[in-house]
Amino acid sequence: MNPSNASPPKAATIEQTVSQPEYHIDLLDLKTKKKLRKDTIVTIVNDPVYHKTKKYKAVNALTLIANEIDLRKIDANSTKIVFECRDGYKPEMPLALFLASKPYLAFKDVGAKGADWEPISKNGNKMDAAPFYLVYTDASTKDDRYKWPYNLMKIHIEPIDKSKTALYPKDPSRVAGYTLFQNQCITCHAINGIGGEMGPELNYPKSVTEYWVETELVNYIVNPASFRNKVKMPTLGITKQQSQEIVGYLKYMAENKKGN
Ligand code: HEC
């Protein structure tokens, strides 16, 4: 580290880890500090949340990120972008894919009457997309590599293998369960503090495998609605055998707890 080369401090907080730095951008903080910069109107044909053509007031997400972070210091191919939503949902995508697209942070729905947003109906509840909804003017809504989070609060830039390094099992027979967990569960659930927060942490301090009867836990993961009224966890299309693999991995992780 050579202090004479240090660039002026940016609003984003930077956390130096062993190998690769992480960056955290608090969008509401930028808004409060009036650092969102120039807005524009974007039109989204076949919007995936509203299922129709929508127009939003938005800021260019690439410009916003480039203003906060020196992207030249980042190897996009080994980095991911993680979106943190108000309810703790945390979808992610490769940074390289994000940087090659045309993402915008929408903050107002132009067509909404008397409000900033047209309401969204979800599980019979009315909600809206505030404070930010990430949209793309060039990505197909059918391409599920692109994430379109609403209620977006924060953006994190992290090493692509962050959860892999921390949560990858040393026991090869647990890798299948690990892979299923990474693909289906980690957006909503953390293990050892790593992952989404929409659902509960599943490993620390007490693993779900320590207080659920195993067969019931397997069934719950397959069909949560058969256990709980108005359940928030979706039925994901997991087979019983896949659920068994996941539970095997969770039992393995119960032997490898770490507070975070
Ligand atoms: C969209 C978010 C979401 C996804 C994806 C998700 N869950 Fe959940 N999960 C929840 C929420 C929210 C709860 C809290 C209970 C509820 O549904 O209201 C929950 C509850 C649970 C519980 C019960 C915890 C307890 O202490 O009783 C388990 C076990 C669980 N989830 C496992 C999984 C596994 C394994 C996967 C992946 C196959 C998964 N979940 C995917 C949101 C999610």
Residues whose N, C-alpha, C, O or C-beta is under 5 A from the ligand:
A	BS01	HEC	Q184 C185 C188 M198 G199 P200 V208 I221 K230 V231 K232 M233 P234 I246
